[in-house]
């Protein structure tokens, strides 16, 4: 599932320090997810993903630098398959639900740079929507 939403994560860094962050949930599959972050997390690191009471254990399988941060592939633990309930995604799309149009296969593919820009804009919009309005 392709999605756009914010999700809480926590982990211990290489020095053993407890870390917490809110990151962009980029896509979600039955066994894992892709997170878009502003920082790297080492391969093999155990994460708790989601709100504390409902958090799911996951493990970092890869961490790749991209133009606007890092893409972190995670695999959920054996008992976890949180699905979209892991956060309240702003957008959720199952690519399998899109009819295949052979005409589209002949068109140009969106560049990674453009995809990164769109992801950044979506993350900024989601963060603005998540911020409480200031009193004034």
C-alpha positions as CSV (number, residue, x, y, z in Angstrom):
1,X,0.0,0.0,0.0
2,X,1.3,3.4,-0.9
3,X,0.5,5.9,1.8
4,X,1.3,9.2,3.4
5,X,1.1,9.6,7.1
6,X,3.1,10.3,10.2
7,X,4.1,7.5,12.6
8,X,6.0,7.5,15.9
9,X,9.1,5.3,16.3
10,X,11.5,4.7,19.1
11,X,14.8,2.8,19.3
12,X,18.2,2.6,20.9
13,X,21.0,4.1,18.9
14,X,24.5,2.6,18.6
15,X,25.5,4.2,21.9
16,X,22.5,2.6,23.6
17,X,20.7,6.0,24.0
18,X,16.9,5.9,23.8
19,X,15.6,7.8,20.7
20,X,12.1,8.8,19.6
21,X,10.9,10.5,16.4
22,X,7.9,11.1,14.3
23,X,8.6,10.1,10.7
24,X,6.8,9.8,7.3
25,X,5.2,6.4,6.6
26,X,5.9,6.1,2.8
27,X,4.5,2.7,2.1
28,X,3.1,-0.4,3.9
29,X,3.1,-4.1,3.0
30,X,1.9,-7.1,5.0
31,X,5.4,-7.8,6.4
32,X,6.9,-4.3,6.6
33,X,7.0,-0.7,5.7
34,X,9.2,2.1,4.3
35,X,9.9,5.1,6.4
36,X,11.2,8.5,5.2
37,X,13.3,10.1,7.8
38,X,15.8,13.0,8.2
39,X,18.4,10.7,9.8
40,X,19.8,7.2,9.3
41,X,19.1,4.2,11.5
42,X,21.5,1.2,11.4
43,X,20.6,-2.0,9.7
44,X,19.4,-4.6,12.3
45,X,18.2,-2.0,14.8
46,X,15.0,-3.0,16.6
47,X,12.2,-0.3,16.5
48,X,8.9,0.2,18.1
49,X,6.5,1.6,15.5
50,X,3.3,3.3,16.4
51,X,1.8,4.7,19.6
52,X,3.2,3.3,22.8
53,X,0.2,1.2,23.8
54,X,-0.2,-0.2,20.3
55,X,3.4,-0.2,19.1
56,X,4.7,-3.0,16.9
57,X,8.2,-4.4,16.9
58,X,10.1,-4.0,13.6
59,X,13.7,-4.4,12.5
60,X,15.6,-2.1,10.1
61,X,16.5,-4.1,7.0
62,X,18.0,-1.3,4.9
63,X,18.7,2.4,5.2
64,X,19.3,4.3,2.0
65,X,20.3,7.9,1.6
66,X,18.1,9.9,-0.8
67,X,18.0,13.5,-1.8
68,X,15.7,14.6,1.0
69,X,16.8,12.3,3.9
70,X,16.8,8.5,4.3
71,X,14.5,5.7,3.2
72,X,14.4,3.0,5.9
73,X,12.9,-0.4,5.1
74,X,11.6,-2.2,8.1
75,X,10.3,-5.7,8.7
76,X,7.7,-6.3,11.3
77,X,8.2,-9.0,13.9
78,X,6.5,-12.4,13.4
79,X,3.3,-11.5,15.4
80,X,2.9,-8.1,13.9
81,X,0.9,-7.1,10.8
82,X,-0.4,-3.7,11.8
83,X,-1.8,-2.7,8.4
84,X,-3.0,0.9,8.0
85,X,-3.9,0.9,11.7
86,X,-0.3,1.7,12.5
87,X,-1.1,5.3,11.9
88,X,-4.0,7.3,10.4
89,X,-2.6,7.7,6.9
90,X,-3.6,10.9,5.1
91,X,-3.5,9.0,1.8
92,X,-3.8,5.3,1.3
93,X,-3.6,3.6,-2.1
94,X,-3.5,-0.1,-3.0
95,X,-1.7,-0.4,-6.3
96,X,-3.4,-3.7,-7.0
97,X,-6.7,-1.9,-7.1
98,X,-5.6,0.3,-10.0
99,X,-6.6,-1.1,-13.4
100,X,-3.6,-1.9,-15.7
101,X,-3.6,0.4,-18.7
102,X,-1.1,-0.8,-21.3
103,X,-1.1,2.8,-22.7
104,X,0.4,4.0,-19.5
105,X,3.4,1.7,-19.7
106,X,4.7,3.7,-22.7
107,X,4.7,7.0,-20.8
108,X,7.7,8.4,-18.9
109,X,8.2,7.4,-15.3
110,X,8.4,10.1,-12.6
111,X,12.0,10.8,-11.6
112,X,13.3,10.0,-8.1
113,X,13.9,13.7,-7.6
114,X,10.3,14.6,-8.3
115,X,9.1,11.7,-6.1
116,X,11.3,13.1,-3.3
117,X,9.9,16.6,-3.7
118,X,6.3,15.3,-3.7
119,X,7.1,13.2,-0.5
120,X,8.6,16.3,1.2
121,X,5.6,18.4,0.3
122,X,3.2,15.8,1.6
123,X,5.1,15.4,4.8
124,X,5.1,19.2,5.3
125,X,1.3,19.3,4.8
126,X,0.8,16.4,7.2
127,X,2.9,18.0,9.8
128,X,1.1,21.3,9.5
129,X,-2.2,19.5,9.8
130,X,-0.9,17.7,12.9
131,X,0.2,20.9,14.7
132,X,-2.3,22.4,17.1
133,X,-3.5,25.8,16.0
134,X,-1.9,28.6,18.0
135,X,-4.2,30.7,20.2
136,X,-4.2,34.2,19.4
